[in-house]
């Protein structure tokens, strides 16, 4: 697939579908890292000196465009992370579609915690609340793409993020 080309997952070609799925996974990680840095799409455009336009970054993050390796390296430098942070683990994309336990963060529990990773997690959760217009909600249900970012924030494998959040006492008590 040529660099920075639109990704079309509508064909019946398994390679095209796999490429589209992989681009979506890379995009999810790009979004999570950008949000961890506290950047909006427009902030990232400004900080990059307009090298990365907000609309193009958004297309990368939605998996609508594939990013070239040189641009990915420049984006990694901008976000001050290793390139590997953008790349999904070596397991098949279908493994990511397995049902996972419901992840809910109790913002009142999170607000009582100080230091890292709680401050980063609080910013991320706040961005979710704003994006979903749920600012007043005390409980925030995480979606699958949110769970991957939260796992990175709390330094946990995605498969164990529910247990990690429970151990950190930021999920609602039963």
C-alpha positions in Angstrom: 0.0 0.0 0.0 1.5 3.4 -0.9 2.4 5.7 2.0 -0.2 8.1 3.3 -2.9 6.6 1.0 -6.5 6.3 2.1 -7.2 2.9 3.6 -10.1 1.1 2.0 -11.4 -1.8 4.0 -14.4 -2.4 1.8 -12.8 -5.0 -0.6 -13.0 -8.7 -0.2 -9.2 -9.0 -0.2 -8.1 -10.3 3.2 -4.8 -8.4 2.9 -6.7 -5.1 2.4 -9.0 -5.9 5.3 -6.0 -6.8 7.5 -4.2 -3.5 6.5 -7.3 -1.5 7.3 -7.6 -3.2 10.7 -3.9 -2.6 11.4 -4.2 1.1 10.4 -7.1 1.4 12.8 -5.1 -0.1 15.6 -2.1 2.2 14.9 -4.6 5.1 14.8 -6.0 4.1 18.2 -2.5 4.2 19.7 -1.7 7.5 18.0 -4.8 9.0 19.5 -4.1 7.6 23.0 -0.5 8.9 22.9 -1.6 12.4 21.7 -4.2 12.6 24.4 -1.6 11.4 27.0 0.5 14.4 25.9 -2.5 16.6 26.5 -2.7 17.7 22.9 -5.8 18.4 20.8 -5.5 17.7 17.1 -5.0 21.4 16.6 -2.4 21.6 19.4 -0.4 18.8 17.6 -0.6 20.7 14.3 0.7 23.9 16.0 3.5 22.2 17.9 4.6 20.4 14.8 5.0 23.7 13.0 2.1 22.7 10.7 3.9 19.6 9.5 1.0 17.4 10.7 -2.3 19.0 9.8 -5.1 18.3 12.3 -7.3 16.9 9.6 -4.6 14.4 8.5 -3.8 13.4 12.0 -7.5 12.8 12.6 -7.6 10.6 9.5 -4.6 8.6 10.7 -6.2 8.2 14.1 -9.5 7.0 12.6 -7.6 4.5 10.5 -8.8 6.2 7.3 -5.2 6.8 6.1 -2.1 4.8 6.5 1.0 6.7 7.7 4.4 6.2 6.2 7.3 5.0 8.4 9.3 8.3 8.0 6.2 10.4 9.1 5.5 7.9 11.9 9.1 8.5 13.1 8.7 12.3 13.0 5.4 12.0 14.9 7.2 9.8 17.5 9.8 12.5 17.9 7.1 15.2 18.2 5.3 13.1 21.0 8.7 12.1 22.5 7.9 8.4 22.4 9.6 5.4 20.7 8.1 4.5 17.4 7.2 1.1 18.8 4.6 2.8 21.1 2.5 3.3 18.0 2.6 -0.3 16.8 0.2 -2.9 18.1 1.5 -6.1 19.7 2.2 -9.0 17.3 -1.2 -10.7 17.9 -3.9 -11.0 15.3 -6.5 -8.2 15.0 -9.3 -10.7 15.7 -7.9 -11.2 19.2 -8.8 -7.6 19.9 -12.5 -8.3 19.2 -12.8 -10.7 22.2 -15.3 -9.4 24.7 -13.7 -7.9 27.7 -15.0 -7.1 31.1 -16.9 -3.9 31.5 -14.5 -1.1 32.5 -16.0 1.7 34.5 -14.0 4.4 36.3 -15.5 6.1 39.3 -14.2 9.7 38.9 -14.8 10.4 42.6 -12.4 7.6 43.5 -9.9 8.8 40.9 -10.1 12.4 42.2 -8.9 11.2 45.6 -5.7 9.8 44.1 -2.6 11.9 43.5 0.5 11.6 41.4 1.1 9.4 38.4 -0.5 7.6 36.7 -3.7 9.1 38.3 -3.2 12.6 37.0 -2.7 11.4 33.4 -5.6 9.0 33.8 -7.8 11.8 35.2 -7.0 14.0 32.1 -7.8 11.2 29.8 -11.1 10.4 31.5 -12.0 14.1 31.5 -11.4 14.2 27.7 -13.7 11.2 27.3 -16.4 12.9 29.4 -16.1 16.1 27.3 -16.1 14.2 24.0 -19.2 12.3 25.0 -20.9 15.3 26.7 -21.0 13.4 30.0 -19.1 15.9 32.1 -21.5 15.6 35.1 -21.3 11.8 35.2 -19.4 10.3 38.1 -19.1 6.9 36.4 -17.4 6.7 33.0 -17.7 3.5 31.0 -14.6 2.8 28.9 -14.9 1.6 25.3 -12.5 -0.9 23.7 -10.3 1.8 22.2 -10.3 3.6 25.6 -9.2 0.5 27.4 -6.0 0.2 25.3 -5.0 3.8 26.2 -5.9 3.2 29.9 -3.8 0.1 29.9 -0.8 2.1 28.7 -1.4 4.8 31.3 -1.6 2.3 34.2 1.2 0.2 32.7 -0.9 -3.0 32.4 -1.6 -5.4 29.6 -5.0 -4.7 28.0 -6.2 -8.1 29.1 -5.5 -7.3 32.8 -6.5 -3.6 32.8 -9.8 -4.4 34.8 -7.8 -6.1 37.5 -5.3 -3.2 37.6 -8.0 -0.6 37.9 -9.6 -2.6 40.7 -6.3 -2.8 42.5 -5.8 0.9 42.2 -9.3 1.4 43.7 -10.7 3.6 40.9 -13.5 1.3 39.7 -16.9 1.5 41.4 -17.3 -0.9 44.3 -20.0 -3.5 43.9 
